[in-house]
């Protein structure tokens, strides 16, 4: 089901069985993809979940979308447009509030699942607004401190749990960048699990099985 009534375009999968307030999983795709990408996981995830897969706001040519622009200089160094990223962070936080008003979902049982650029945004949302988020699944991404709210380390993270994973052969986002996330999570006393798999910029089958079991035990 596709709907445009809220501020970000998205598709949904309602839970099996009638729940007055269902646990909800928001999905945020990577650069150059769209809301259908991660939604392919939906049928394999716990059936009690209300799943909302969100389309990033910036269209790319010839196809796909982005949460923020990535620009290259003459030496092919990459630069992220952090202003756009912060706008997207705030759009996601606002969209979550809209969805809570619009859909029969539980404000106390909100999970985020991101891939790549979607993970970078999901980290920013969860660390900026931990009061909103119960679980974060961070696939093939990293923490960009420049797009997290100021003084975020003073937040209360006691109800947040994080599952992070990365491919050890990832040529898009270096593994060293990903390894800094569990260091930060430990510093903030955030309950977390971090795993690496011998793949590139993708989600290995055993990775998916692990994140699925991690999420199932936390709903």
C-alpha positions in Angstrom: 0.0 0.0 0.0 1.3 3.4 -1.0 0.2 6.7 0.6 1.1 10.3 0.2 -1.0 11.9 2.9 2.0 12.4 5.2 5.0 14.7 4.5 7.2 11.9 3.1 6.1 9.4 0.5 6.1 5.8 1.9 4.7 2.3 1.6 3.3 0.2 4.4 2.7 -3.4 5.5 0.2 -3.8 8.2 0.7 -6.4 10.8 -1.0 -9.8 10.7 -3.8 -9.8 13.3 -5.6 -6.8 14.8 -3.4 -4.9 17.3 -4.7 -1.6 18.7 -1.2 -0.2 18.8 1.3 -2.3 16.8 5.1 -2.1 17.2 6.4 -0.2 14.2 9.5 -0.4 12.0 10.5 2.5 9.9 12.9 1.7 6.9 15.3 4.2 5.4 17.0 3.3 2.1 20.4 4.1 0.8 21.6 6.7 -1.7 20.2 6.2 -5.2 17.5 3.7 -4.1 13.9 4.1 -3.1 11.2 2.9 -0.7 10.8 -0.4 -2.4 14.4 -1.6 -1.7 14.4 -2.5 2.0 10.7 -3.2 1.7 11.7 -6.5 0.1 12.6 -7.6 3.6 9.1 -6.9 5.0 7.7 -10.4 4.4 10.5 -12.0 6.3 10.3 -9.8 9.4 8.1 -10.5 12.6 4.5 -10.5 11.5 3.3 -8.4 14.4 5.3 -5.4 13.0 3.6 -2.4 11.3 6.3 -1.6 8.6 6.7 1.8 7.0 9.3 2.1 4.3 10.1 5.8 3.5 11.3 7.5 0.3 14.1 10.0 0.6 13.1 13.6 -0.4 15.7 14.4 -3.0 15.3 12.9 -6.4 18.4 11.8 -8.4 18.9 11.6 -12.1 18.1 9.3 -14.0 16.4 7.5 -11.1 16.5 6.9 -7.3 16.5 9.3 -4.3 18.8 10.6 -1.7 18.6 11.9 1.9 21.3 14.4 1.0 23.6 15.2 -1.9 27.1 13.7 -2.1 29.4 15.8 -4.2 32.8 15.0 -5.6 35.8 17.4 -6.1 38.4 17.3 -8.9 40.3 14.6 -6.9 37.2 12.5 -6.5 37.0 13.2 -2.8 33.4 12.9 -1.5 31.7 15.6 0.4 28.3 15.2 2.1 25.8 18.1 2.1 25.3 18.2 5.8 22.7 21.0 5.6 20.5 18.7 3.5 21.2 15.8 5.9 20.1 17.9 8.9 17.0 18.8 7.1 16.3 15.2 6.3 17.0 14.3 10.0 14.3 16.7 11.1 12.0 15.6 8.3 12.3 12.0 9.6 11.7 13.0 13.2 8.6 15.0 12.1 7.4 12.1 9.9 7.6 9.7 12.8 5.3 12.1 14.8 2.9 12.3 11.8 2.8 8.5 11.5 2.0 8.1 15.2 -1.1 10.3 14.6 -2.1 8.6 11.4 -1.5 4.9 11.9 -2.4 2.5 14.8 1.2 2.2 16.0 2.8 2.2 19.5 4.8 5.3 20.4 6.7 3.3 22.9 7.8 0.6 20.4 9.4 2.4 17.5 12.3 0.7 15.6 14.4 2.2 12.8 16.2 0.2 10.1 18.6 2.0 7.8 21.0 0.9 5.0 24.0 3.1 4.1 22.9 6.7 3.9 19.6 5.6 5.5 21.7 4.3 8.4 23.6 7.6 8.7 20.3 9.4 9.0 18.9 6.8 11.4 21.9 7.2 13.8 21.3 11.0 13.7 17.6 10.7 14.5 18.1 8.1 17.3 21.0 9.9 18.9 19.3 13.3 18.6 15.9 12.0 19.8 16.4 8.8 21.9 13.1 9.4 23.6 11.4 8.5 20.4 13.3 5.4 19.4 13.4 1.9 21.1 15.5 0.0 18.6 17.9 1.0 15.8 19.2 -1.4 13.1 22.2 0.2 11.4 23.3 -1.6 8.3 26.4 -0.6 6.3 26.6 2.9 7.6 28.4 5.1 10.2 27.9 7.9 12.6 28.2 11.4 11.2 28.7 13.7 14.2 28.1 16.8 12.1 24.4 16.0 11.6 23.5 15.0 15.2 21.9 17.5 17.5 24.2 19.7 19.6 25.0 18.3 23.0 23.5 15.0 22.1 25.7 13.2 24.6 23.6 14.6 27.4 20.5 12.7 26.2 19.0 9.8 28.1 19.8 6.7 26.1 18.6 4.2 28.7 15.7 2.9 26.5 17.7 2.7 23.2 19.2 -0.5 21.8 21.3 -0.7 18.6 22.2 -3.5 16.2 24.9 -2.5 13.8 26.6 -4.5 11.1 29.0 -3.9 8.2 30.7 -5.8 5.4 34.4 -6.3 6.0 34.9 -5.9 2.2 32.8 -2.8 1.9 34.4 -0.4 -0.8 31.7 2.3 -0.4 31.9 3.0 3.3 35.2 1.9 4.9 35.0 -0.7 7.7 37.1 1.6 9.9 34.3 4.2 9.8 31.7 1.6 10.9 33.9 0.4 13.8 33.8 3.8 15.4 30.0 3.4 16.1 30.3 0.7 18.8 33.0 2.8 20.5 30.6 5.7 20.7 27.7 3.4 21.8 29.9 2.0 24.6 30.8 5.5 25.7 27.1 6.4 25.9 26.2 3.2 27.7 23.8 2.3 24.9 23.0 -1.4 24.8 24.3 -2.7 21.4 25.5 -5.5 19.2 28.0 -5.0 16.4 28.8 -7.6 13.7 30.9 -7.9 10.6 30.4 -10.1 7.7 32.7 -11.1 4.7 30.8 -9.2 2.1 30.9 -5.8 0.3 28.3 -3.0 0.6 25.4 -5.4 1.1 23.5 -7.5 3.6 24.6 -11.1 3.8 21.9 -13.8 4.5 23.4 -14.6 7.9 23.4 -10.8 8.6 19.7 -10.7 7.9 19.0 -13.7 10.1 20.9 -12.2 13.0 19.2 -8.8 12.8 15.8 -10.5 12.5 16.4 -12.5 15.7 17.8 -9.4 17.5 14.7 -7.4 16.6 12.3 -10.3 17.4 13.6 -10.5 21.0 13.1 -6.7 21.5 9.6 -6.1 20.3 
